[in-house]
Amino acid sequence: MDGIVITNEVIHDLKRRKKEGLIFKADFEKAYDNVDWEFLDYMLSKLGFNLKWRSWMKECLSTASISVLVNGSPTEEFNAGKGLRQGDPLSPFLFLVVAEALSGLIRKAEEIGLLKGIQVGRGNLRLTHLQFADDTILFSEASEANAWAMKCVMGSFEMISGLKVNYDESWLCGLNVDSERLEDMATIMNCSVSNIPFKYLGVPVGANTNRISTWAPVIECLKRRLNRWSGVSLSFGGRIVLLKAVLSCLLVYFFSVYKAPKQVPNLLTKLQCNFLWGRGEGGRNIAWIKWDVICKYREEGGLGVRNVESFNKALLGKWKWRVLREKEVLWRRVIYELYGIDGGRGWGGCVQNEKGSVWWKELWKLESELVSPNRWLREGIGRYHSTGEHQLRNRRCMDMEMGQQWTIHREVSALAWRALHDRLPTKSNLARRGVITDGGGIQCSNCSEKEETINHLMFECPLSWKVWTSCYSWWGISTAINVDTTAHFKQHTGLIDSKNINQAWAVIWFAALWSIWLQRNQVIFKSNHDSLEEMLELIKYIAFYWIRAMLQPELSLDLWKSNPRLALRMRLFFQL
């Protein structure tokens, strides 16, 4: 991330001051495969590793054997004479040792006046190169002498390290340099010419992030991934899991660097909403619950799907935290040279005087929205957690009863969540949304006596009432049945004082709700009516296996079915 920010700020500074500059992106051909072992050992010795450690590294490299698959059959094994193994956890660290030699060559070339880097701001800081694994980017003033210097440095590194620069994939980019001069210098480097913006470490650099086109790769990537899953038969709970996973892995990288314009979070949210409710292109499926409710935390009655805009701002907040905490890192030195920002109260000054880049301006507009930087300093917080910042940005008045028991099967918890919000597709809800137009077709599927609302279906219907009274009798509990879904849930979870037993008792609520909903669907779609005994038996079985998976108790199924409280107490007794 640091390299992306530094490159972006340097490009902005050169454009603003109308200064010339060169950027050379070096692409190494099969970087890991070409590392020379003798040179690696030499670098380890120069970095202070003792002989014993170096011999260990040599053994790890030289004892590896290779076999090639030919038409699906492995050939005879042979030993390699160079290179690092892909996938070996040790290889990235050893490659960094080799890459340090290139960094040393560049520094030496600058020290003797062979290479002149780009001046950052108006101070003494000059930037010559950035490295991340095998990604190397060089900066210099725009001159043929510097082009020859970069060519010589890369050639020297090739000779000593065994690595080869792939000049066909490498490129040279000029800032404020006319095209003819740039072509001449690219000829010296034997590479192609590139333009701004360009991609560095997978992120566009030098682009206007306020344009939707800059975010097109992120939008298209999310769209392709969600479209791929849209054709798969997924439950509502499964879609929620995928939404959380997709948002976490696809958006974090981009959102950690740039502030997205308002249209981007809106578009990404629309894609997620359509996927959640099963809408295809031009589809008209019902969005049963507002997206703002879905994005609330589970403890607040939501599903914990991240709000895209808030997530973006929370990730960007880390840069402000790092300005305060990291004093000597290169990116902070670049920011200081460009804007004179030292962590004092004048942080936002560059925003008003039009000096800052788009990245910098957008970042410091967040100052009033993030946790107070003074709090970070005062409390001496050693780490920044984007999740914690996201929670603070979206905090609400929490209703703990709504979210204390969601660690069961995701499809069941999703059903219960929709029931608590009165957003299940009962006949009454479908009629209100115009799906059912026949007024006589909204009667309860089980009793055919009253309108099928969520409260009637789950609690008032004679069959449902018998299910709940049977469950209470099974547990030895006598109480009136509340016919409001939310009130019933709170009443149910407060009937038993013992914390351990109450956790299992709460599962019965979910199991009963699930059983009643399954029975309702069987009546509608299969004309199949289960008896009360069959429904109660199903509740006992599924609750038993859910509790055993959650608490990992050694429960007896026979004892559980006859006396659940005793079964749980026996489990607790044997654990002592």
C-alpha positions in Angstrom: 0.0 0.0 0.0 2.8 2.4 0.8 4.3 2.1 -2.6 1.0 2.9 -4.3 0.5 6.1 -2.2 4.1 7.2 -2.7 3.9 6.8 -6.5 0.6 8.5 -6.7 1.8 11.5 -4.7 5.0 11.8 -6.6 3.1 11.8 -9.9 0.7 14.5 -8.6 3.6 16.7 -7.4 5.5 16.5 -10.7 2.3 17.4 -12.6 1.5 20.3 -10.2 5.1 21.8 -10.5 5.4 20.9 -14.2 8.6 19.1 -13.5 10.0 16.4 -15.8 10.5 12.9 -14.6 10.9 9.2 -15.6 9.3 6.1 -14.2 10.7 2.7 -15.2 8.7 -0.4 -14.3 11.0 -3.5 -14.4 9.5 -6.9 -15.0 11.7 -9.9 -14.1 11.4 -13.0 -16.2 10.5 -16.0 -13.9 12.0 -14.2 -11.0 12.0 -17.1 -8.4 13.2 -19.7 -10.9 16.4 -17.8 -11.9 17.9 -16.9 -8.5 21.6 -17.8 -8.3 22.3 -19.8 -5.1 25.9 -18.6 -4.8 24.8 -15.0 -5.0 22.1 -15.7 -2.4 24.7 -17.1 0.0 26.9 -14.1 -0.7 24.1 -11.7 0.2 23.3 -13.7 3.4 26.9 -13.4 4.5 26.9 -9.6 3.8 23.7 -9.2 5.8 25.4 -10.9 8.8 23.9 -14.4 8.8 26.4 -16.9 10.3 27.8 -20.0 8.5 25.4 -22.4 10.2 22.3 -20.5 9.1 23.7 -20.2 5.6 24.3 -24.0 5.4 20.7 -24.6 6.5 19.5 -22.4 3.7 21.8 -24.2 1.2 20.5 -27.6 2.3 16.9 -26.4 1.9 17.5 -25.3 -1.7 19.9 -28.0 -3.0 18.0 -31.1 -1.6 14.8 -30.3 -3.5 14.0 -32.7 -6.4 11.8 -32.0 -9.4 9.7 -34.2 -11.7 7.9 -33.2 -14.8 4.5 -34.5 -15.8 4.5 -35.7 -19.5 1.0 -36.8 -20.7 0.0 -37.1 -17.0 2.9 -39.4 -16.1 5.9 -38.1 -13.9 9.4 -38.4 -15.4 12.5 -39.4 -13.4 13.3 -36.9 -10.6 16.3 -34.5 -11.0 17.8 -31.8 -8.8 17.7 -28.1 -9.6 20.8 -25.9 -9.8 19.2 -22.5 -9.2 16.0 -20.8 -8.3 13.6 -20.8 -5.3 10.6 -23.1 -5.0 7.2 -21.5 -5.6 4.9 -22.0 -2.6 7.7 -22.5 -0.1 7.0 -20.2 2.9 10.8 -19.5 3.0 11.1 -18.4 -0.6 9.6 -14.9 -0.3 12.1 -14.0 2.5 15.1 -15.4 0.5 14.0 -13.4 -2.5 13.9 -10.2 -0.5 17.6 -10.9 0.4 18.4 -11.1 -3.3 16.3 -8.0 -4.1 18.2 -6.0 -1.5 21.2 -6.2 -3.8 19.3 -4.2 -6.5 18.4 -1.6 -3.9 22.0 -1.3 -2.9 23.2 -0.9 -6.5 20.6 1.9 -7.1 21.7 3.7 -3.9 25.3 3.4 -4.9 24.6 4.7 -8.4 22.9 7.7 -6.8 25.7 8.2 -4.3 28.4 8.5 -7.0 26.2 10.8 -9.2 25.5 8.2 -11.9 21.7 8.3 -11.3 19.7 11.3 -10.2 16.3 10.5 -8.6 13.2 12.6 -8.5 13.1 15.4 -6.0 10.1 15.2 -3.7 8.6 18.6 -2.9 11.2 21.3 -2.3 13.2 19.6 0.3 16.2 17.3 0.2 14.4 14.0 -0.2 15.0 12.3 -3.5 13.2 9.1 -4.6 15.0 6.6 -6.8 13.1 3.3 -6.4 10.4 1.3 -4.8 10.4 -2.4 -4.3 7.7 -5.0 -3.3 8.9 -8.6 -3.8 9.7 -8.8 -7.5 7.9 -5.6 -8.4 10.5 -2.9 -8.9 9.8 0.7 -10.1 12.6 3.3 -10.6 12.3 7.1 -10.6 14.7 9.5 -12.2 14.9 12.9 -13.7 14.2 12.9 -17.4 17.5 12.7 -19.3 19.3 10.2 -21.5 22.1 10.0 -18.9 19.6 8.7 -16.3 18.2 6.3 -18.9 21.7 4.9 -19.5 22.3 4.7 -15.7 19.1 2.7 -15.1 20.0 0.4 -18.0 23.5 -0.1 -16.5 22.2 -0.8 -13.0 19.7 -3.3 -14.2 22.3 -5.0 -16.4 24.8 -5.2 -13.4 22.1 -6.8 -11.3 21.3 -9.3 -14.0 24.9 -10.4 -14.1 25.4 -11.0 -10.4 22.0 -12.3 -9.3 21.0 -14.6 -12.2 17.7 -12.7 -12.7 16.7 -11.5 -16.1 14.8 -8.4 -16.9 12.0 -9.0 -19.4 12.2 -5.8 -21.4 9.3 -6.8 -23.6 7.0 -6.5 -20.5 8.9 -3.6 -18.9 8.0 0.0 -19.7 9.1 3.6 -19.4 6.7 6.4 -18.5 7.4 10.1 -18.7 5.9 13.0 -16.9 5.9 16.4 -18.7 8.3 14.8 -21.3 7.5 15.2 -25.0 6.8 12.0 -26.8 9.9 12.2 -29.1 12.4 12.4 -26.2 10.5 9.7 -24.3 10.7 7.4 -27.3 14.5 8.0 -27.5 15.0 7.1 -23.9 12.7 4.0 -24.2 15.0 2.9 -27.1 18.0 3.2 -24.8 16.2 1.1 -22.2 15.0 -1.3 -24.9 11.4 -1.2 -23.5 8.0 0.1 -24.5 6.4 3.4 -23.6 3.5 3.6 -21.1 1.2 6.4 -20.2 -0.4 7.7 -17.0 -2.5 6.3 -15.4 -0.9 2.9 -15.2 -1.3 -0.1 -12.9 1.1 -0.6 -10.0 0.6 -3.6 -7.7 -2.8 -4.1 -9.2 -4.1 -0.6 -8.5 -4.4 2.3 -11.0 -1.9 5.0 -10.2 -2.2 8.6 -11.4 -5.9 8.2 -12.2 -8.7 10.5 -11.2 -10.4 8.4 -8.6 -13.5 10.6 -8.7 -14.3 9.1 -12.1 -16.5 6.0 -12.3 -14.2 4.6 -15.0 -11.4 4.3 -12.5 -13.5 1.9 -10.4 -14.8 -0.1 -13.4 -12.4 -3.1 -12.7 -13.8 -3.4 -9.1 -17.4 -3.1 -10.2 -16.9 -5.6 -13.1 -15.1 -8.1 -10.8 -17.9 -8.0 -8.2 -20.5 -8.3 -10.9 -18.8 -11.3 -12.5 -18.5 -13.1 -9.2 -22.1 -12.5 -8.1 -23.4 -13.4 -11.5 -21.5 -16.7 -11.4 -23.3 -17.5 -8.1 -26.7 -16.2 -9.2 -27.2 -19.3 -11.3 -26.6 -21.6 -8.4 -29.5 -22.7 -6.1 -28.5 -20.9 -2.9 -30.5 -20.4 0.3 -30.9 -17.0 1.8 -28.4 -17.9 4.5 -25.9 -19.0 1.9 -26.2 -15.8 0.0 -25.5 -13.8 3.2 -22.3 -15.8 3.8 -21.1 -15.2 0.2 -21.9 -11.5 0.4 -19.7 -11.1 3.4 -16.9 -13.2 1.9 -17.0 -11.3 -1.5 -17.0 -7.9 0.1 -14.1 -8.8 2.4 -11.8 -10.2 -0.3 -12.6 -8.1 -3.4 -13.0 -4.6 -2.1 -10.4 -4.3 0.7 -7.4 -3.7 -1.5 -8.9 -0.9 -3.5 -10.8 0.6 -0.6 -7.7 0.7 1.6 -6.1 3.2 -0.9 -8.7 5.3 -2.5 -11.9 7.0 -1.4 -14.7 5.9 -3.7 -17.1 8.5 -5.2 -20.7 8.3 -4.0 -21.9 6.5 -7.1 -19.5 3.6 -6.6 -20.9 2.5 -3.2 -24.4 3.0 -4.4 -23.8 0.7 -7.5 -22.0 -1.9 -5.4 -24.8 -1.9 -2.9 -27.3 -2.4 -5.7 -25.4 -5.4 -7.0 -25.3 -7.0 -3.6 -29.0 -6.3 -2.9 -30.0 -7.8 -6.2 -27.9 -10.9 -5.5 -29.3 -11.3 -2.0 -33.0 -11.2 -3.1 -32.4 -13.3 -6.2 -32.9 -10.5 -8.8 -31.4 -11.1 -12.2 -31.1 -8.6 -15.1 -34.5 -6.9 -15.1 -35.8 -9.1 -12.3 -38.6 -8.0 -10.0 -38.0 -10.2 -6.9 -39.1 -8.6 -3.7 -36.5 -6.9 -1.5 -38.1 -7.8 1.8 -36.0 -5.6 4.1 -34.2 -2.3 3.7 -30.5 -2.5 3.0 -29.7 -0.2 6.0 -31.3 -2.8 8.3 -29.3 -5.7 6.7 -26.1 -3.7 7.2 -26.7 -3.4 11.0 -24.8 -5.7 13.3 -26.5 -8.8 14.4 -26.6 -7.5 18.0 -28.7 -4.6 16.6 -31.1 -6.8 14.6 -29.2 -6.8 11.3 -27.2 -9.4 9.4 -23.8 -7.9 9.7 -23.3 -7.2 6.0 -20.8 -4.3 5.7 -22.0 -0.9 4.5 -19.8 -0.3 1.5 -19.3 3.5 2.1 -18.6 3.1 5.8 -16.3 0.2 5.2 -14.3 2.3 2.7 -13.9 5.2 5.2 -13.0 2.9 8.0 -10.2 1.4 5.9 -8.9 4.8 4.9 -8.8 5.9 8.5 -5.7 3.8 9.0 -3.6 6.3 7.0 -4.5 9.0 9.5 -3.6 6.7 12.4 -0.3 5.9 10.7 0.6 9.6 10.3 0.4 9.9 14.1 2.2 6.6 14.9 4.8 6.0 12.3 7.5 8.8 12.3 10.2 7.4 10.0 8.5 5.4 7.3 9.1 6.6 3.7 5.5 7.4 2.8 5.2 9.7 5.8 8.4 11.5 4.9 7.1 12.0 1.3 3.9 13.5 2.7 5.9 15.8 5.0 8.1 17.0 2.2 5.1 17.7 0.0 2.7 19.2 2.5 4.7 19.9 5.6 2.3 17.8 7.6 3.8 16.8 11.0 0.8 15.5 12.9 -0.1 18.9 14.4 -3.4 20.8 14.1 -2.6 22.0 10.6 -3.3 18.7 9.0 -6.1 19.9 6.8 -4.3 23.0 5.6 -3.3 21.5 2.2 -7.0 20.8 1.4 -7.9 24.5 1.5 -4.9 25.8 -0.5 -5.5 23.4 -3.4 -2.0 21.9 -2.9 -3.0 18.4 -2.0 -3.7 15.5 -4.3 -7.1 14.0 -4.7 -6.1 11.1 -2.4 -4.9 13.5 0.3 -7.9 15.8 0.1 -10.4 12.9 0.3 -8.5 11.4 3.2 -8.5 14.5 5.4 -12.2 15.2 4.7 -12.8 12.1 6.8 -11.2 13.8 9.9 -14.5 14.7 11.5 -16.1 11.3 10.8 -13.4 9.0 12.2 -12.4 8.4 15.8 -10.7 11.5 17.2 -6.9 11.4 16.4 -6.4 13.0 19.8 -8.0 9.9 21.4 -5.5 7.7 19.5 -2.6 9.6 20.9 -4.0 10.1 24.4 -4.9 6.4 24.9 -1.7 5.2 23.3 -3.5 2.8 21.0 -0.9 0.6 19.4 -3.0 -0.8 16.6 -5.7 0.4 14.3 -8.6 -2.0 13.6 -10.8 -1.1 10.6 -13.5 -3.4 12.0 -13.6 -1.4 15.3 -13.7 1.9 13.4 -16.5 0.5 11.2 -18.4 -0.4 14.3 -18.0 3.0 15.8 -19.1 4.7 12.5 -22.3 2.6 12.4 -23.1 2.2 16.1 -26.8 2.2 17.1 -28.8 1.6 20.2 -28.2 -2.1 20.5 -30.9 -4.7 21.3 -28.9 -7.6 22.7 -31.9 -9.9 22.9 -32.3 -9.7 19.1 -28.8 -11.0 18.5 -27.7 -13.2 21.3 -28.5 -16.5 19.8 -27.5 -16.5 16.1 -24.8 -19.2 16.3 -27.0 -21.9 14.8 -27.4 -23.1 11.2 -27.3 -20.1 9.0 -30.5 -20.9 7.1 -32.4 -21.3 10.4 -31.0 -18.1 11.8 -31.9 -16.3 8.6 -35.5 -17.5 8.9 -35.7 -16.4 12.5 -34.3 -13.0 11.6 -36.9 -12.5 8.9 -39.6 -13.6 11.2 -38.5 -11.1 13.9 -38.8 -8.4 11.3 -42.1 -9.7 9.9 -40.5 -10.2 6.5 -41.3 -13.8 5.8 -43.4 -14.5 2.6 -46.6 -15.3 4.6 -49.8 -14.9 2.6 -50.6 -11.6 4.4 -47.2 -10.1 3.4 -47.5 -11.4 -0.2 -51.0 -9.8 -0.5 -49.7 -6.5 0.8 -47.1 -6.5 -2.0 -49.6 -7.4 -4.7 -48.4 -11.0 -5.2 -51.7 -12.5 -4.0 -54.7 -10.6 -5.4 -57.4 -13.0 -4.3 -58.7 -11.8 -1.0 -59.9 -15.2 0.0 -56.5 -16.8 -0.6 -54.8 -15.3 2.4 -56.2 -17.7 5.0 -53.8 -19.7 7.2 -52.5 -22.8 5.5 -52.8 -24.9 8.6 -56.2 -23.9 10.1 -57.9 -21.9 7.2 -59.6 -19.8 9.9 -57.7 -16.5 10.0 -55.4 -14.4 7.9 -51.9 -15.9 7.7 -49.8 -13.2 9.4 -46.5 -14.1 11.0 -47.9 -13.9 14.5 -50.9 -16.1 13.7 -48.9 -18.6 11.7 -46.2 -19.0 14.4 -48.2 -18.6 17.6 -52.0 -18.1 17.3 -52.8 -21.0 14.9 -54.1 -24.0 16.9 -51.4 -26.2 15.5 -48.6 -23.8 16.4 -50.1 -23.2 19.9 -50.0 -26.9 20.5 -46.4 -27.1 19.3 -45.3 -24.4 21.8 -47.3 -25.8 24.7 -45.9 -29.3 24.0 -42.3 -27.9 24.0 -43.0 -26.1 27.3 -44.4 -29.3 28.8 -41.4 -31.3 27.6 -39.2 -28.9 29.5 -41.5 -28.7 32.6 -42.4 -25.0 32.0 -45.8 -23.5 32.5 -46.4 -20.0 31.1 -48.7 -18.0 28.9 -47.8 -17.8 25.2 -47.1 -14.4 23.9 -48.4 -14.1 20.3 -46.0 -11.3 19.2 -42.8 -12.7 17.5 -40.3 -10.4 19.1 -42.0 -10.4 22.5 -42.3 -14.2 22.4 -38.6 -14.5 21.7 -37.6 -12.3 24.6 -40.1 -14.1 26.9 -38.8 -17.5 25.8 -35.1 -16.7 26.4 -35.8 -15.3 29.8 -37.7 -18.3 31.3 -34.6 -20.2 32.6 -32.1 -18.7 35.0 -29.2 -21.1 34.4 -27.0 -19.6 31.7 -25.8 -22.9 30.4 -29.2 -24.5 30.2 -30.8 -21.3 28.9 -28.5 -21.4 25.9 -29.9 -24.8 25.0 -33.4 -23.7 25.8 -33.1 -20.8 23.3 -32.3 -23.3 20.6 -35.7 -24.8 21.1 -37.3 -21.5 19.9 -35.4 -21.7 16.6 -36.2 -25.4 16.2 -39.9 -24.8 16.8 -40.0 -21.9 14.4 -38.2 -23.9 11.7 -40.6 -26.9 12.2 -43.7 -24.7 11.9 -42.4 -23.0 8.8 -41.5 -26.4 7.2 -45.0 -27.7 8.0 -46.6 -24.6 6.4 -44.6 -25.1 3.2 -45.4 -28.8 3.0 -49.1 -28.0 3.2 -48.9 -25.4 0.4 -46.5 -27.2 -2.0 -47.0 -30.9 -1.2 -50.4 -31.1 0.5 -48.7 -33.0 3.2 -49.9 -32.6 6.8 -47.6 -33.8 9.6 -49.1 -34.7 13.0 -48.2 -32.8 16.2 -46.2 -35.8 17.4 -44.1 -35.8 14.2 -43.4 -32.1 14.5 -42.4 -32.4 18.1 -40.1 -35.3 17.3 -38.4 -33.2 14.6 -37.9 -30.4 17.1 -36.3 -32.7 19.6 -34.0 -34.3 17.0 -32.7 -31.1 15.3 -32.4 -29.2 18.6 -30.3 -32.2 20.0 -27.8 -32.1 17.1 -27.6 -28.3 17.0 -26.8 -28.2 20.7 -24.3 -30.9 20.5 -22.6 -29.1 17.6 -22.6 -25.8 19.5 -21.7 -26.9 23.0 -20.0 -30.2 22.2 -21.6 -31.9 25.2 -21.8 -35.7 25.6 -25.6 -35.8 25.6 -27.7 -38.9 25.7 -30.4 -38.7 23.0 -32.8 -40.9 24.9 -32.4 -38.9 28.1 -32.6 -35.6 26.1 -36.0 -36.7 24.6 -37.5 -37.6 27.9 -35.9 -35.0 30.3 -33.7 -32.4 28.5 -32.9 -30.5 31.7 -31.5 -33.6 33.4 -29.5 -34.5 30.3 -27.9 -31.0 30.3 -27.2 -31.2 34.0 -25.6 -34.6 33.7 -23.3 -33.2 30.9 -22.3 -30.3 33.2 -21.7 -32.7 36.1 -19.3 -35.0 34.1 -17.4 -32.0 32.9 -16.5 -30.9 36.4 
